């Protein structure tokens, strides 16, 4: 009897020990996230989501997405609905509901989603909400053709169009234009496109709509980022469209409140199909343009990228034949945390007019696109075909493609130097790759060196400021995920006791500072649900100084950055963002490029299939010279003694200009910098000829190439961008980069039903070469 009792106790203890082994917490909840992605609030681990499955009821999680309330009640005890989405500015959150046609009701929280107050039902529709950047509680919106303002984040509204002027409806559009704040003004100022004699007028009001000043006639579109304001304009006299920009970093004096007309180097004969703002965070604007050039086929398999000067108005060619998806998403990605660093995919078979797969080569730049180098493959990834072995990685075109969905190039600002990607180590990467040749790779030094992270293509996310990584296969349906706290040196798998699902994406808080994640998944019947994952039970010790290592970048845009990362194979997690320090560099030739109206005099081209510099990204020799010559095809007319303004200083170019955003000092600056000259004579009359195109301008804020995936991975920032571009349930005006077609409902993002059908990863076809 005693022996049996002892044995029973021993068995119980053994079972208890097994059951007590720490594993991540996970829980599946049937929430249809396709219409609205989860919204991360400023409160730690508080997430909101509008559940399309439950008639757009608002639900809340207070533990990072693991557990969800069935509904959220307002202060009157009523259930909150939000069929028109939600908007956030700091601790203010607005949930918009349309209970019936032409009526609106808004629930507002001022404490990060903890409590809500619901407004009365307004007898008019409201859409295109845009919270003010600086004034708390101030929101601008559109009600059909009128501008509305709110001082309490949406509980009450006033008509700012009381003078009778209404918003303009661009030709060919069913939607009125959207009003936007002027981000360069700290007061309550907004821009709007107003109807004037049947045409659109880009106007500014500095007294909350009582009076307006027209800046640009013929305006049809406008958006802004943290760095530039963009306005698309119809040229009523000559036909076609123009693009105006205004720098928000350093306003350039002009007669249009700082707006400048953009000039492009291809004249009037070559006409683009659209514009895509790929990135403007480094000071220069990188613009993707798809057009027909030199008799090449305009089959939308590739586009051209142009880069602006520091003012954002004069563009020169940066790279050609950049891979794009069928819906215009460019494989041109900024590397966050390392300003001036970019990675892009070049189409190598661009002359092929057949329907054969695109083959791509990956290039990286550390000087704002001045020089491009191939990527060095990991030592343990071997070539599987004959040819030069280089690392090639997937961009956005693979992530949004219906037949692939591989994780694209991914970096975050809070983990400088860290990059995840999927690809191969062959001469090229096919858009229809052999599945077992696609691997996941990791760089911890901003793309200079790479290691093989996982033996197949995956979807992934960073946590704990980059010290933790969580991922799952992107190849097939699965119930397994992996995580690591040692940069992949030690990998832990978790087999969930759940049916296999297609893991569309993994998201976390916008700062990537925690250890809780949400899997956005679909089952075999294409039904959406979410799996909350919490790594808290398996957290190792917090990192200390002995766990960290320093890494110093080469000089990028005139700055040398030193940041700290976790040492390889160190089991710890970071509680704060990596420490960063910067110092200015002496100017070298890498801080200069050929000026507007000039071109490289060297035989080699920065867009060749071979390296244009060291694959390790080390700086070129300081004795290297930059050779530029006058471009015979340039349409640019520089300011000179004949057309300058008397009494003002103008610059005489030596054929070079400093790369936009460079912070370098001294060095070779005196050799390449232009000469400053005082204008000596009376200005001659001249009417500057703007560039004209005969197609509709597409201004895509969410379309920032590399920015797109970062936005999609951070729903809070994504919602902020939707407010900026005026996306609404009643009909979006702008397409958005970084949205996987099979992960979002078609109504919100303008995708047709046939285009929104769910993918089957098994439909991928193999390609014998890549």
C-alpha positions in Angstrom: 0.0 0.0 0.0 2.8 2.4 0.9 4.7 1.4 -2.2 1.7 2.0 -4.4 1.1 5.4 -2.7 4.8 6.4 -3.2 4.7 5.3 -6.8 1.5 7.3 -7.4 3.1 10.4 -5.9 6.2 9.9 -8.0 4.1 9.5 -11.2 2.1 12.6 -10.3 5.2 14.6 -9.8 6.7 13.4 -13.1 3.5 14.4 -14.9 3.4 17.7 -13.2 7.0 18.4 -14.2 6.2 17.6 -17.8 3.1 19.8 -17.8 4.9 22.6 -16.1 7.6 22.9 -18.8 7.3 26.4 -20.1 6.0 27.0 -23.6 4.6 30.0 -25.4 0.9 30.8 -24.8 -1.3 30.7 -27.9 -5.0 31.0 -28.4 -7.2 31.0 -31.6 -10.1 33.4 -31.8 -12.6 33.4 -34.7 -12.3 37.1 -35.7 -12.7 38.1 -39.3 -9.8 40.6 -39.7 -10.1 41.0 -43.4 -12.1 44.2 -43.4 -10.1 46.0 -40.7 -6.7 45.1 -39.3 -6.1 45.2 -35.5 -5.4 48.6 -34.1 -2.6 48.8 -31.5 -3.3 51.6 -28.9 -0.8 53.5 -26.8 -1.8 51.4 -23.8 0.5 48.5 -23.2 -0.8 45.3 -24.8 -4.3 46.9 -25.6 -5.4 46.1 -29.1 -8.8 46.8 -30.8 -10.3 45.1 -33.8 -13.6 45.5 -35.7 -14.9 42.0 -36.2 -16.6 41.8 -39.6 -17.9 38.3 -38.8 -20.0 39.8 -35.9 -21.6 42.6 -37.9 -18.6 45.0 -37.3 -18.7 44.9 -33.5 -15.7 46.4 -31.7 -13.6 43.9 -29.7 -10.7 44.5 -27.3 -7.7 42.6 -26.0 -5.7 43.7 -23.0 -3.0 41.1 -23.3 -1.6 41.7 -26.8 -4.2 39.7 -28.8 -4.4 36.4 -26.9 -7.8 37.0 -25.3 -10.6 39.1 -26.8 -13.8 40.5 -25.3 -17.0 39.6 -27.2 -17.7 43.4 -27.5 -16.8 46.8 -26.1 -19.4 48.9 -24.4 -19.5 52.7 -24.3 -20.2 54.8 -21.1 -23.9 54.4 -21.7 -23.6 50.6 -21.7 -24.3 50.3 -25.5 -22.3 48.0 -27.8 -19.9 49.9 -30.1 -20.0 49.2 -33.9 -17.6 50.4 -36.5 -18.4 49.5 -40.1 -16.5 52.5 -41.4 -13.2 51.9 -39.5 -11.2 53.5 -36.8 -8.7 56.4 -36.5 -6.1 57.2 -33.9 -3.9 60.1 -32.8 -2.0 59.6 -29.6 -4.5 58.5 -26.9 -7.5 59.7 -29.0 -9.4 56.9 -30.9 -12.4 57.4 -33.1 -14.6 54.4 -34.2 -16.9 55.3 -37.1 -20.2 53.6 -37.8 -22.8 54.2 -40.5 -26.1 53.0 -39.1 -28.1 53.9 -42.2 -27.7 55.7 -45.5 -26.3 59.3 -45.1 -26.0 59.0 -41.4 -23.0 58.7 -39.1 -22.3 57.8 -35.5 -18.9 58.1 -33.8 -17.5 56.5 -30.6 -14.6 58.4 -29.1 -11.9 57.3 -26.6 -9.5 59.8 -25.0 -7.6 57.2 -22.9 -6.2 54.8 -25.5 -9.3 52.6 -25.9 -10.1 52.0 -22.2 -13.4 53.9 -22.2 -15.6 55.2 -25.1 -18.3 57.9 -25.4 -20.7 57.7 -28.4 -22.1 60.7 -30.2 -25.6 61.3 -31.4 -26.5 60.0 -34.9 -25.5 62.7 -37.4 -28.0 63.3 -40.2 -25.2 63.5 -42.8 -22.4 61.2 -44.0 -18.8 61.7 -42.8 -15.7 60.3 -44.4 -12.0 60.8 -45.0 -11.1 61.7 -41.4 -7.7 63.4 -40.8 -6.7 64.2 -37.2 -4.5 67.3 -36.8 -0.8 66.6 -36.3 -0.3 69.0 -33.4 -3.7 70.2 -32.0 -5.2 67.6 -29.7 -8.8 66.7 -30.6 -9.0 68.6 -33.8 -10.1 66.6 -36.8 -11.0 67.4 -40.4 -13.4 65.3 -42.5 -15.5 65.4 -45.6 -19.3 65.3 -45.8 -20.0 64.9 -49.5 -18.7 68.1 -51.0 -18.3 70.0 -47.7 -15.5 70.3 -45.2 -16.3 69.5 -41.6 -14.2 70.1 -38.5 -14.4 68.7 -35.0 -12.8 70.1 -31.8 -13.5 67.0 -29.7 -12.2 64.2 -31.9 -15.5 63.5 -33.6 -18.3 63.9 -31.0 -19.5 67.2 -32.5 -19.0 68.8 -35.9 -19.1 72.2 -37.6 -19.3 73.0 -41.4 -16.2 74.8 -42.4 -17.5 75.3 -46.0 -20.2 77.8 -44.8 -19.0 80.3 -47.4 -20.6 78.1 -50.1 -17.4 76.7 -51.7 -17.5 72.9 -51.9 -14.9 70.2 -52.5 -14.0 69.4 -56.1 -14.9 66.1 -57.8 -12.1 65.3 -60.2 -13.1 64.4 -63.8 -13.8 60.7 -64.2 -14.2 60.2 -60.4 -17.2 59.4 -58.4 -15.7 60.8 -55.2 -15.0 64.3 -54.0 -11.5 65.2 -53.2 -10.4 64.9 -49.6 -9.3 67.8 -47.4 -6.0 67.6 -45.6 -4.1 69.5 -43.0 -1.1 71.5 -43.9 1.6 69.6 -42.0 4.1 72.5 -42.2 1.8 74.8 -40.1 1.4 74.5 -36.4 -1.9 76.4 -36.4 -5.3 75.1 -37.5 -4.6 75.3 -41.3 -5.8 72.9 -44.0 -5.5 72.5 -47.7 -8.4 71.4 -49.8 -9.2 71.1 -53.5 -12.2 73.4 -54.0 -14.6 73.8 -56.9 -13.9 76.9 -58.8 -15.5 77.6 -62.2 -15.8 73.9 -62.9 -12.1 73.2 -62.2 -10.2 72.1 -59.2 -8.2 74.6 -57.2 -5.6 73.7 -54.6 -6.3 76.2 -51.9 -5.2 77.0 -48.3 -7.3 78.4 -45.5 -5.8 79.9 -42.4 -9.0 80.8 -40.6 -10.8 77.5 -40.5 -12.6 77.8 -43.8 -13.8 81.4 -43.7 -11.5 82.5 -46.5 -9.4 80.7 -49.0 -6.3 81.5 -51.0 -5.8 79.6 -54.3 -2.3 78.3 -54.9 -2.5 75.9 -57.9 -5.3 75.7 -60.4 -6.3 72.3 -61.9 -5.5 70.3 -58.8 -7.0 66.7 -58.8 -5.0 64.9 -56.1 -2.9 65.5 -53.0 -1.1 63.6 -50.3 1.7 64.3 -47.8 4.3 62.4 -45.9 6.5 63.6 -43.0 8.9 65.2 -45.6 6.9 66.4 -48.6 3.5 67.5 -49.8 2.5 66.3 -53.3 -0.2 67.8 -55.6 -1.3 66.3 -58.9 -2.6 68.8 -61.4 -4.4 68.7 -64.8 -2.9 71.0 -67.4 -6.1 72.4 -69.0 -4.3 74.2 -71.7 -1.7 71.7 -72.9 -3.3 68.4 -71.7 -1.8 65.9 -69.5 -0.8 66.3 -65.9 1.9 67.9 -63.7 3.2 67.2 -60.3 4.0 69.8 -57.6 5.9 69.2 -54.4 6.6 71.2 -51.3 9.5 70.3 -48.9 8.4 70.1 -45.3 12.0 70.0 -44.1 13.2 73.3 -45.6 10.6 75.3 -47.4 11.9 76.7 -50.7 10.6 80.2 -51.5 8.1 80.3 -54.3 5.0 82.2 -55.4 2.9 79.1 -54.5 3.7 78.9 -50.8 6.7 76.7 -51.3 5.3 74.4 -54.0 7.6 73.7 -56.9 6.8 72.2 -60.3 8.6 68.8 -60.8 10.8 68.4 -63.9 11.7 65.0 -65.3 14.5 64.2 -67.8 12.6 62.4 -70.5 10.7 65.3 -72.2 7.2 65.2 -73.6 7.6 62.2 -76.0 8.0 59.6 -73.3 4.9 59.4 -71.2 4.6 57.5 -67.9 1.7 55.4 -66.9 1.8 56.4 -63.2 3.9 57.9 -60.4 4.8 55.9 -57.3 6.4 57.6 -54.3 8.8 54.9 -53.2 10.6 56.8 -50.4 11.4 60.3 -49.4 12.8 59.8 -45.9 16.5 60.6 -46.8 15.7 64.0 -48.2 15.5 63.0 -51.9 12.3 61.7 -53.4 12.6 58.3 -55.1 9.8 58.1 -57.7 8.8 54.9 -59.5 7.6 55.5 -63.1 6.4 52.9 -65.6 6.8 54.0 -69.2 7.8 53.0 -72.6 11.5 53.7 -73.4 13.9 52.9 -76.2 11.4 50.6 -77.9 11.2 48.3 -74.9 7.9 46.6 -74.2 5.7 48.4 -71.7 4.3 45.2 -70.1 4.4 46.4 -66.5 7.0 43.8 -65.6 9.4 46.6 -64.7 9.6 50.3 -64.1 12.1 53.1 -63.8 13.2 54.9 -60.6 14.1 58.5 -60.6 15.6 60.5 -57.7 15.1 64.2 -57.0 17.4 67.0 -55.8 17.1 68.2 -52.2 14.2 70.5 -53.0 12.3 67.5 -54.5 11.4 69.1 -57.8 14.2 68.2 -60.3 14.6 64.5 -61.1 17.3 62.4 -62.7 17.5 58.7 -63.5 18.5 56.4 -60.6 18.0 52.8 -61.7 16.2 51.1 -64.6 14.2 47.9 -65.1 13.0 47.6 -61.5 10.8 44.7 -60.9 7.1 45.6 -60.2 4.1 43.5 -59.5 1.1 43.4 -61.8 -0.6 46.0 -59.6 2.4 48.3 -59.5 4.3 47.5 -56.4 8.0 48.2 -56.8 10.8 46.0 -55.5 12.6 49.1 -54.2 13.0 49.1 -50.5 14.6 51.5 -47.9 16.4 49.8 -45.1 15.0 51.3 -41.9 17.5 52.3 -39.2 20.2 53.1 -41.8 19.2 56.3 -43.6 20.3 56.4 -47.3 20.5 52.6 -47.6 18.3 50.9 -50.3 17.8 47.5 -51.8 16.1 46.8 -55.2 15.5 44.0 -57.7 16.5 44.5 -61.3 14.7 42.5 -64.1 17.4 40.9 -66.1 15.2 39.5 -68.9 13.4 42.8 -69.5 13.6 42.4 -73.3 11.5 39.2 -73.1 8.0 40.1 -74.2 6.6 36.6 -73.6 4.7 35.5 -70.5 7.8 33.6 -69.1 8.7 34.3 -65.5 10.7 37.4 -64.6 14.3 36.8 -63.5 15.6 39.3 -61.0 19.0 40.4 -59.6 19.3 42.1 -56.1 21.4 45.2 -55.6 22.1 47.3 -52.5 23.2 50.9 -52.1 24.7 52.8 -49.1 24.8 56.3 -50.6 21.2 57.2 -51.6 21.4 55.2 -54.8 24.7 56.6 -56.0 26.4 53.2 -56.3 24.8 49.7 -56.4 26.4 46.4 -55.4 25.3 42.8 -55.6 24.6 40.9 -52.3 27.1 38.4 -50.9 25.4 35.1 -50.3 25.7 33.1 -47.1 28.6 30.7 -47.0 26.2 27.8 -46.5 23.9 28.6 -49.4 25.4 27.1 -52.6 24.6 27.7 -56.2 22.3 25.1 -57.7 22.9 26.1 -61.3 25.9 27.3 -63.3 26.8 31.0 -63.0 28.0 33.6 -60.6 26.7 32.9 -57.1 25.0 36.0 -55.6 22.2 36.4 -53.1 18.9 37.5 -54.6 15.9 38.2 -52.3 12.2 38.7 -52.8 10.6 42.2 -52.7 7.1 43.4 -52.4 6.2 41.9 -55.8 6.5 38.4 -54.3 4.7 39.3 -51.1 1.6 40.7 -52.9 1.7 38.1 -55.7 -1.3 35.7 -55.5 0.9 32.7 -56.3 3.8 33.3 -53.9 3.4 35.3 -50.7 7.0 35.0 -49.6 8.3 37.3 -46.9 9.9 40.3 -48.6 12.9 42.4 -47.5 12.0 43.5 -44.0 13.7 45.9 -41.6 12.5 48.1 -38.8 13.7 51.4 -37.4 14.0 50.1 -33.8 16.5 47.4 -34.8 19.0 49.1 -37.0 21.1 46.8 -39.2 18.7 43.9 -38.9 17.2 42.6 -42.2 15.1 39.5 -42.9 14.4 38.3 -46.4 13.7 35.2 -48.5 15.5 34.2 -51.7 18.2 32.1 -53.2 21.9 32.1 -53.9 21.8 31.6 -57.7 22.7 33.8 -60.7 19.1 35.1 -60.6 15.8 34.7 -58.7 12.7 33.7 -60.7 9.2 35.1 -60.1 8.2 31.5 -60.3 10.9 29.9 -58.2 11.7 26.3 -57.3 10.1 26.1 -53.9 12.9 24.1 -52.2 15.5 26.6 -53.3 13.8 29.5 -51.5 15.5 30.1 -48.1 15.1 32.7 -45.3 18.2 34.8 -44.7 19.2 37.3 -42.0 21.7 40.2 -41.9 22.7 42.0 -38.7 25.0 44.5 -40.3 22.7 46.3 -42.8 23.1 43.9 -45.6 26.9 43.7 -45.8 27.0 40.0 -44.7 24.2 37.4 -44.6 23.5 34.1 -42.9 21.0 31.4 -43.8 18.3 31.8 -41.1 15.8 29.0 -42.1 15.8 26.3 -44.8 12.6 27.4 -46.5 10.6 30.5 -47.3 8.8 32.1 -44.3 6.8 35.0 -43.0 8.3 36.7 -40.0 8.3 39.4 -37.4 10.7 41.1 -35.0 10.0 41.5 -31.3 11.9 43.0 -28.3 13.6 45.6 -30.4 15.0 42.9 -32.8 16.3 40.5 -30.1 13.5 38.0 -30.7 12.2 36.7 -34.0 9.0 34.7 -34.6 8.2 33.0 -37.9 6.2 30.4 -39.8 6.4 28.7 -43.2 5.0 30.6 -46.2 5.1 27.5 -48.3 2.1 25.4 -47.0 -0.7 25.4 -44.4 0.8 24.7 -41.0 0.1 24.5 -37.3 3.8 25.1 -36.3 5.7 28.3 -35.6 9.3 29.0 -34.5 10.9 31.6 -32.3 14.4 32.5 -31.3 16.2 34.8 -28.9 19.7 34.1 -30.3 19.5 35.6 -33.8 18.5 32.1 -35.1 21.5 30.2 -33.6 19.0 28.4 -31.3 15.5 27.8 -32.9 12.5 26.6 -31.0 9.5 25.1 -32.6 5.9 25.0 -31.3 3.4 22.6 -32.6 0.0 24.1 -31.9 -2.9 21.8 -31.1 -4.9 23.4 -33.9 -5.8 22.5 -37.4 -3.4 23.6 -40.1 -4.0 27.1 -41.4 -2.5 29.5 -43.9 -0.5 32.0 -41.9 -1.0 35.2 -44.0 1.0 37.5 -41.8 2.4 38.0 -38.3 2.0 41.4 -36.6 3.0 43.0 -33.3 3.1 46.5 -31.7 4.3 49.3 -34.0 7.5 49.8 -32.0 8.4 46.0 -32.1 9.1 46.4 -28.4 7.2 43.5 -26.9 6.9 39.7 -27.0 3.2 39.3 -28.0 2.2 38.7 -31.6 -1.0 38.1 -33.7 -1.1 35.6 -36.5 -3.5 36.6 -39.2 -4.7 33.2 -40.6 -7.2 31.5 -42.9 -8.4 27.9 -42.9 -9.0 25.6 -45.8 -12.4 27.2 -46.3 -10.8 30.7 -46.6 -12.4 31.7 -43.3 -10.3 34.2 -41.3 -9.3 34.0 -37.7 -6.5 35.2 -35.4 -4.1 33.4 -33.2 -2.6 35.3 -30.3 0.9 34.2 -29.3 2.7 35.3 -26.0 6.4 34.5 -25.6 6.4 35.7 -22.0 6.7 32.2 -20.4 9.8 31.5 -22.4 11.6 34.8 -22.1 15.3 34.4 -21.2 17.1 36.9 -19.0 17.1 40.6 -19.9 20.2 41.7 -21.9 23.0 43.5 -20.1 26.1 45.2 -21.4 28.0 41.9 -21.5 25.4 40.5 -24.0 25.8 43.3 -26.4 28.2 44.1 -29.2 28.8 47.4 -31.1 28.7 47.8 -34.9 29.9 50.8 -36.7 28.6 51.5 -40.2 30.6 52.9 -43.0 29.9 56.6 -43.8 26.4 56.8 -45.2 25.1 60.2 -46.3 28.0 61.9 -44.5 27.3 60.2 -41.2 28.9 57.2 -39.4 26.5 55.4 -37.1 27.4 53.1 -34.2 24.7 51.0 -32.8 24.5 48.0 -30.4 23.0 44.6 -31.1 22.8 41.3 -29.2 25.8 39.0 -29.6 25.1 35.9 -31.8 23.9 32.9 -29.9 23.2 35.0 -26.8 19.9 34.0 -25.1 18.6 37.3 -23.8 15.9 39.9 -24.7 16.3 43.7 -25.0 14.1 46.0 -22.9 15.1 49.2 -24.6 15.9 50.3 -28.2 19.4 49.8 -29.3 21.8 52.6 -28.4 22.8 54.7 -31.4 25.4 57.4 -31.9 26.4 59.4 -35.0 29.3 61.5 -36.1 29.9 63.5 -39.2 32.3 62.3 -41.9 34.6 64.1 -44.3 33.1 64.5 -47.7 34.2 62.0 -50.3 33.2 61.4 -53.9 30.4 59.1 -52.6 28.7 62.2 -51.2 28.4 63.7 -54.7 26.7 62.7 -58.0 26.3 64.1 -61.4 24.3 67.3 -61.4 21.1 68.0 -63.2 21.9 68.2 -66.9 25.0 66.0 -66.6 25.7 62.3 -66.8 28.4 59.9 -65.9 31.4 60.0 -68.2 32.5 56.5 -67.1 31.8 53.5 -69.4 30.3 51.5 -66.6 26.7 51.9 -65.6 25.3 51.8 -62.2 22.5 49.6 -63.5 24.7 46.8 -65.0 24.3 43.2 -64.0 27.7 43.2 -62.4 29.0 44.9 -59.2 29.7 48.6 -59.3 31.7 48.5 -56.2 32.6 46.2 -53.3 29.9 43.7 -52.3 30.8 44.3 -48.7 29.7 47.9 -49.0 33.1 49.3 -47.9 33.7 52.9 -48.9 35.5 53.6 -52.1 38.9 55.1 -52.0 39.0 58.8 -51.2 41.3 59.3 -54.2 38.6 58.0 -56.6 37.3 60.7 -59.0 33.8 61.4 -60.1 33.6 62.1 -63.9 30.5 63.8 -65.3 29.8 65.3 -68.6 27.0 67.4 -70.1 24.0 65.3 -71.1 23.0 65.8 -74.7 19.5 64.6 -74.0 18.8 66.8 -71.0 15.9 69.2 -71.1 17.0 71.1 -68.1 17.9 74.8 -68.4 20.0 75.9 -65.4 19.9 79.3 -63.8 22.7 81.5 -65.3 23.6 85.2 -65.6 20.9 85.7 -68.3 17.9 84.3 -66.4 18.8 84.8 -62.8 17.0 87.3 -60.4 19.0 90.5 -59.9 20.5 90.8 -56.4 20.1 87.1 -55.6 22.8 84.5 -55.3 22.8 81.6 -57.8 25.1 78.6 -58.3 27.4 77.7 -61.2 27.6 74.0 -61.4 30.9 72.1 -61.9 28.9 69.2 -63.1 28.3 67.7 -59.7 25.8 68.0 -56.8 25.9 66.8 -53.2 23.7 63.7 -52.7 20.4 64.8 -51.1 20.5 64.4 -47.4 24.3 64.1 -47.0 25.6 65.6 -43.8 29.3 65.4 -44.7 31.7 68.2 -43.9 34.9 69.5 -45.6 36.9 66.8 -47.4 36.5 67.1 -51.2 33.6 69.5 -50.9 35.5 72.4 -52.4 36.4 70.3 -55.4 32.8 69.3 -56.3 30.6 71.9 -54.8 29.2 74.6 -57.1 30.3 78.2 -57.0 28.1 80.9 -55.6 27.7 84.0 -57.8 25.7 87.2 -57.3 23.2 87.8 -60.2 24.7 90.8 -62.1 22.0 91.6 -64.7 18.3 92.1 -65.1 16.3 88.9 -65.3 15.2 88.1 -68.8 11.7 87.0 -69.4 11.2 83.4 -69.7 8.3 81.0 -69.2 9.7 77.9 -67.7 8.3 74.9 -69.5 6.9 72.2 -67.2 7.0 68.5 -67.9 3.7 67.2 -69.4 2.2 63.7 -69.3 -0.9 62.5 -70.9 -2.0 60.1 -68.2 -3.5 60.2 -64.8 -1.1 60.8 -61.9 -1.2 58.1 -59.3 0.1 59.4 -55.9 0.6 56.5 -53.7 1.5 57.3 -50.1 0.8 53.8 -48.8 2.8 52.8 -52.0 6.1 53.7 -50.5 8.0 50.6 -51.8 9.8 49.2 -48.8 7.6 51.2 -46.5 4.6 49.2 -47.7 5.5 46.0 -45.9 6.6 47.9 -42.8 3.2 49.7 -42.8 1.3 46.4 -43.2 3.3 44.9 -40.3 2.3 47.8 -38.1 -1.5 48.3 -38.3 -1.5 51.4 -36.1 0.8 53.2 -38.6 -1.2 51.8 -41.4 -4.4 53.3 -40.1 -2.5 56.6 -39.7 -1.6 56.5 -43.4 -5.2 55.6 -44.4 -6.3 58.8 -42.7 -3.7 60.8 -44.6 -4.7 59.5 -48.0 -8.4 59.6 -47.2 -9.3 56.0 -47.4 -12.9 55.3 -46.3 -15.5 52.6 -46.5 -17.4 54.7 -49.1 -14.7 54.3 -51.6 -10.9 54.6 -51.6 -9.1 57.0 -53.9 -5.6 55.6 -53.6 -4.2 52.1 -53.8 -2.0 51.0 -51.0 1.4 49.3 -51.2 2.2 46.5 -48.8 -1.2 44.9 -48.7 -1.3 41.2 -49.4 -4.4 40.7 -51.7 -5.6 37.6 -50.0 -5.4 39.1 -46.6 -7.7 42.1 -46.8 -11.3 42.5 -47.8 -12.0 44.0 -51.2 -14.4 46.6 -50.2 -11.9 48.7 -48.1 -9.1 48.6 -50.6 -10.8 48.6 -53.9 -10.1 45.0 -54.9 -12.6 43.2 -57.0 -14.1 40.0 -55.7 -12.3 37.9 -58.2 -9.0 39.6 -57.3 -9.6 38.9 -53.6 -9.9 35.2 -53.8 -7.7 33.2 -51.5 -4.4 31.7 -52.6 -3.5 28.1 -52.6 0.3 27.8 -51.9 0.3 24.4 -53.6 -0.5 26.1 -56.9 3.1 27.3 -57.2 4.9 26.1 -60.2 8.5 25.1 -60.3 11.1 26.7 -62.5 14.0 24.5 -63.6 16.6 27.3 -63.3 15.8 29.5 -60.4 
